[in-house]
Every structure is written in C-alpha cells, then in structure tokens.
Amino acid sequence: MKFLALSGSGRSISTNTALLRSVADIASPAHQVKLFAEVADLPVFSPDLEAAQLPDSVQAFADLIRESDGLIISSPEYVRAIPGGLKNAIDWLVSREEIISKPIALMHASHRGDDMLAQLRLVLSTVSHRFSSDLFLRFEFMALSPDDIAQRMAMPDNQDAVRAFLDAFADYCKQ
C-alpha cells in the first residue's frame, strides 16, 4: 500500500512533519509512506491558474496524490484554524479528480488543536467521500524537537500504534 503523508505545516522544524517522517520510517514493508512537506511551496490558489497548465509544483503535488492509495494528513492549528498553507493545498485539489475518491485519515502531533481538527474533518469530508473520521492517531509532541520526536517514536508502544494505524488504514483503502 502506498500512502502519501501530507504535513500541513510550512515550518522547517515542524512537529507534524517530524511525526510523519517517523511514520515513514516505522512503516512495515507492506506499506510505503512518502512524505510531502512542501505546502509552503505551492502558489496561492486561483481558479485562473487552473484554466491553463497547472504550475509545476501543483501538478507534482496532484500527481503524488493520484499515485497514492491513501492520504494521511497531520497538521498544526494556527489561530484555532486550518493553517493557510494546508487550506491552500486543499483548495488546489477541490475541482480535481485526484481527491474525490481518495481515502484520507488524520494524525495529530499535539494534545491541542481540536478546533482545527473539526474544521479539517468538515473540509475533507466535503472534498472526498472516502475521508475516514474514525481513523485517527494522536501523539502529544507539542514543543518537542524533531530529534526528540524521533526518539519517542522509536519506543515500541508508539511503533505498534503506528503500524496498527497503517494496517487499519490499508484495510479501509481496500474497501
């Protein structure tokens, strides 16, 4: 199973990116997890830019989604809302076929962020009829460095939780 792990953060030392990087490292041979942490590199969405050839970064992003069996998103909360970069990335996909039937699940790297998660669940259930609100994995890593997160993710309980999540998501993707 091929999963695309989308970090909703544009920050270079993002907690969510570090979490997803560890998930990619933990994944069993049955699951390939590719990290996309370049939401900040996508141009601001405009329907005018959809009329012609898509910007290269947007086309590459859409291709990664098309080539994956499922999408895992982990994002910070900014001002109790979806970060602008992630919302922009989703906006680029709204009128495209890559997202409509794509299985999507969420992870989260903080004990906070429930307002953003509620908004993200609403948006994702609108753009994909395969968004799973039941598949969710949360860690409390707020304010930890990427190295600290990697160390915590190396703990057997966390690795088991990730593998169980990926197996459950793979089963959902096959449905």
Residue pairs with C-beta under 8 A, 6 or more apart in sequence:
1 30
1 31
1 32
1 69
1 70
1 166
1 169
1 170
1 173
2 31
2 32
2 34
2 67
2 68
2 69
2 70
3 27
3 31
3 32
3 33
3 34
3 68
3 69
3 70
3 71
3 72
3 166
3 169
4 33
4 34
4 36
4 64
4 65
4 67
4 68
4 70
4 71
4 72
5 20
5 23
5 24
5 33
5 34
5 35
5 36
5 72
5 73
5 74
6 20
6 36
6 39
6 71
6 72
6 73
6 74
6 86
6 89
7 14
7 16
7 17
7 20
7 35
7 36
7 37
7 39
7 74
7 75
8 16
8 39
8 73
8 74
8 75
8 76
8 82
8 83
8 85
8 86
8 89
9 15
9 16
9 17
9 37
9 39
9 75
9 76
9 83
9 85
9 86
10 39
10 40
10 83
10 85
11 17
11 76
13 145
13 146
14 37
14 76
14 146
15 76
15 109
15 110
15 141
15 142
15 143
15 144
15 146
15 149
16 74
16 75
16 76
16 107
16 108
16 109
17 35
17 37
17 74
17 146
18 109
18 141
18 144
18 145
18 146
18 149
18 150
19 74
19 107
19 109
19 139
19 141
19 149
19 153
20 33
20 35
20 37
20 72
20 74
20 107
21 35
21 146
21 150
22 149
22 150
22 153
22 154
22 162
23 33
23 72
23 107
23 153
23 162
23 166
24 33
24 34
24 35
25 150
25 153
26 153
26 159
26 162
26 163
27 33
27 162
27 163
27 166
28 163
28 166
28 167
30 167
30 170
31 166
31 167
31 170
33 72
33 166
34 64
34 68
36 61
36 64
38 57
38 61
39 83
39 85
39 86
39 88
39 89
40 85
41 57
42 55
42 57
42 58
42 61
42 85
42 88
42 89
42 92
43 49
43 55
43 57
43 58
44 88
45 88
45 91
45 92
47 95
49 55
49 58
50 95
53 59
54 62
58 92
61 89
61 92
62 92
62 93
62 96
62 98
65 71
65 93
65 98
65 99
65 102
66 98
68 102
69 103
69 170
69 173
70 102
70 103
70 104
70 105
70 169
70 170
70 172
70 173
71 99
71 102
71 103
71 104
71 105
72 104
72 105
72 106
72 107
72 169
73 86
73 104
73 105
73 106
73 107
73 120
73 124
74 106
74 107
74 108
74 109
75 82
75 83
75 86
75 108
75 113
75 116
75 120
76 83
76 109
76 110
76 113
76 116
77 83
77 110
77 112
77 113
77 115
77 116
77 117
78 84
78 116
80 115
80 116
81 115
81 116
81 119
82 90
82 116
82 119
82 120
82 123
83 116
86 120
87 123
90 99
90 123
90 124
90 127
93 99
93 127
94 127
99 127
99 128
100 127
100 128
100 129
101 128
101 129
101 130
102 128
102 130
103 128
103 130
103 131
103 132
103 169
103 172
103 173
104 124
104 128
104 130
104 131
104 132
105 131
105 132
105 135
105 136
105 165
105 169
105 172
106 117
106 120
106 121
106 124
106 135
106 136
106 137
107 136
107 137
107 138
107 139
107 165
108 117
108 136
108 137
108 138
108 139
109 138
109 139
109 141
109 142
109 149
110 138
110 140
110 141
110 142
111 138
111 140
111 142
112 142
121 131
121 133
124 131
125 131
125 133
132 169
132 172
135 165
135 168
135 169
135 172
137 161
137 162
137 165
139 152
139 153
139 158
141 148
141 149
141 152
144 152
152 158
153 159
153 162
